[in-house]
Every structure is written in structure tokens, then in C-alpha cells.
Amino acid sequence: MSSAPARQRPVIEVDVVMRREPVQGPMARWQAWRWVLADVMLHAAPEEAALLVPDEAHEPQAVEPIDAGSVSDGRQHWLHPRFRVELFRDDAEGYMLNLESPSPCFWVMWRAEDDRLLDGEPVAVPQVVTLSYHDAGRWLDAQERVDQVAAPPEVVDWMRAFVDATYVPEPKKRKRPESFRPLTDRFGQPVRVSTDKRRGGSGEEP
């Protein structure tokens, strides 16, 4: 008897566009160019992406933006295709935190690689794309380069449907009473507590 196939995680594929632009101002004396994340575009929706064989090469290609006037200052755009973005059940909180932000977004971790040069300078190469707030935080803690760009509405709706189906808030832990905490008065001085019943002139107090 054969076992049932493992259920595939929800996935989409996206294309990442990096932009090389001239540095302005005094910094230009030390650095002529800089790389920034220009866009993350949906390449394949969930139904289509689930059927595609992953492409690990992400071979970049030079592209021109729709607004041709934006390249007059020497800016160049490079498209890195087919990054897979999967949703993991054990990171549902990370997606929920993204959804609660003012602008839900993609995060892209990228590195300047010396083995790919443009005009003798390293090229910015995306490494991984995520929708998880937790992933982005870990990368930043590791001193990686991380940029973000707003996710399109269809991706936000897809992520929200996943969170609604999988996210379960952790129950709040009850704080144990501090039974052995020493009593003090308002001046911080120790307070003595007597267990003897007090007696008054009218008899024994309850």
C-alpha cells in the first residue's frame, strides 16, 4: 500500500529587478554607483508555480523600465528571474506581522558578488525573497543587505488567506503569584506581619 504524497507548500514565483544608479552628493567622491532593489514582480501565480520545475540559476538580463526617461541619468536595471516564495505553516506569525504593517511587502536579501562584474564593479545579486517578517529580521541581525518593496494586492490576499487558515495565537501564560516576595511599606522598609488575633476593649475582633 503506497503512502499519500506529501502536501506541497503554497508557492509563487517572482522576478527581482535590481537597479544600479549614480550616487549623488558628497558621497559620489568615494562611490560612483550604488545598487538598490527596484521591484519584485509576480512571475507565476500559485496554481502555475506549483507545476513549475524550480530554476536555481536566476540568470540576470538587462531590462529597460516602462518609463524610458528614467534611464537618462545612466541608471541600469537588471532582472533576476524566477525566485520561489513559499509559505511555511510554522512561520505563520511572520506573515501575520507583515500583514499588520502599513504596507505589506516582499523582502529581498542580496549580495554584491565579485565574480560578476559590471564596468569592473561587483554586481548586486539577489539571494532569496520572503514575505516573512521573521526571515527579514534574522537577515538584518546577521548584517546582510536587505531591501523591501510593496507586495501587489493579489499576493497580499494570497498571504492573508494562508494566515487566516494556519495562524493560531499562542495562549498567554498566567503570571505566577509572587508568594515569597517580601512585604515593604511605601518607603521600602520591611513590614512585619503578625498572625495573632487583635483584641480590643469591646471584645475579640473577627
N, C-alpha and C positions, 0 to 999 in steps of 0.2 A: 504494500500500500504506500503510495507516494505521498509525501507531505505537501501541504499547500505552499505555493510560492510566497516568499517574503513580500510584505506590502511595501511598495515603493514610497519614499518620502515625497511630499509635494515639491515640485521644482519648476523653475522657469530658467530661461537663458537670456542673458543681456549682453549688449555690446558696450564697451567702455571707450570713451573718447577723451584723450589727454591733449592738452593744448600747451605748446611752447610759445611764450610771449616775451617781448623785451622788458627788462627791468627798468622802471622809471625812477628818477630822482637820484640822490647821492649814492644809493646802493649800486647803481649801474657801474660805478668805478671798479667795483670788486666782482660783480656778477652781471654779465651781459644778458643772460636769458634765465628764465625760470619755467618750471613745469607746474601746471595746475590741472585739476580734474574739470573737464568741460561738460561732460554729460554721461549719463547711463541710460541707454535706450533698450526697450524691450525687443528682444530678438525672436523669442519663441514663447508663446503662452503655455500654461501648464499642460494642456492636453497634447500639444505638439512636442514640447520639451521632453515629456516622459518617454517619447518614442525615439528620440534622437540619440545617437552614439556620441558620448562626450568628446569634445575636441580640446585637447590639452595644449595645443600649440599656440593658439591665440595670436597668430602671425599678424603683426600690425600692418596697416596700409594707410597711406596719406589720403586725407579727405578734405573737402572744402565745405565750410558751413553754408547754409542756405543764404545767409546774408553775405554776399561776396565782398561787400565793402569792409567787413570786419577784418579782412586779411591784408589790408593796405599797409598796416604798420609792421608787417613781417611775421605776424603770428602764423603758426602752423598747427594743424590738427591731425592727430593720428588715432585711428580706430583699431581697437583690440577686440576681436570678435569672440562671442560665444562663451561667456563665463556663466557657469551654473550657480544658481542661487537656490539652495534647498532650505526647507523649514523643518526644524527638529522639535519633536514633542517636548524634550527635556529643556528646551530654551524658549518655551512659550512666553515666559516673563520678559525675556529680552525683546521680543516682538511687541508685546503689550506696552513696554516702556517707549518704544519707538512710536507706536500709535498715539500715545498720550502726549507726545511732543507737539509743539506748534506746527511743525512741518515734517511729517514722516518722510524718511529719506533712505537712500542707499548710502552705505559707507564703502569706500574703496581703499584698500591698503596697497601702496605702490612703492617701488624702489627704483633708484637710479642705477642702472646696470652698466658697468664699464665695458662689458663685452658687446654692447650695442651702442654705437656712436652716431651722432648726427653733428656734422661740422666739427668733429673732433671732441665732442662733449657727450657724456653719458645720456642715454635715453630713459625717460620715465616709463617703467613697465608695471602695469597693474598685476598684483599677485592674487588677490581674492576679493570678492564682493559679498557683502552681507546686508541683511535687514535687521540684525540683532544688535541692540544697544550694548549687550554684554560683550559681544565679539569686539566691537569698536573700542570699548573701554580697555579690554585686555591688550589690544594692539597699541593703544596710546601709552599704557603703562610700560610696555616693552620698548618705548621710544621709536616706534615705527611711524612712517608717514601715512597719515590717514586723512582723506578728504571726503566730503559728503555732498550730495546733490539730491534735490527733492524727488521722491518717487511719484510716478504718474498715478492717477486715480484708480486705474484698473489693478495696479499692483497693490495699492493700499487696501482696496476692497478684498483682494485675494488674501492678503496677510490678516486682515480683520476677521475673515471667515475662519481662518485657521485658529486664531487666538480664541474666538468665541467657542470653538469646538474642543479646544485642548487645555486652555489655561484654567488652573484651579488655584486660587489664592491659598497660601499656607495659613493654617489657623494660628491666631495669635496665642502665644504662650502666656499662661497666667503667671503673674509675678508672685513668688512665694513670700508669705509674710516674714518680716524680719523679726522673728521671735526673740532673738537674743541680742537685739540692738539695745545698748544701754540707754536708759531714760535720762534726759537732761532738761533743765529748765531753759527759759528764753535767754539766759546768759551763758548757756553751755555748761553749767555746773551739774554734776551728778545729782540725781533725785533718789531719795530713799523711799522705798515702798514698804509699808507695814501691813501684815495680814491680820493683825489684831483688830477686833471689833472695837469701835469707839463707844464710850459710854458718856451720856450727858446727864444733866440734872433731872430730866424727865423720864429717864429710863434708857433702856438699850435701843440703839438705832437699828433699823433693819439693815 
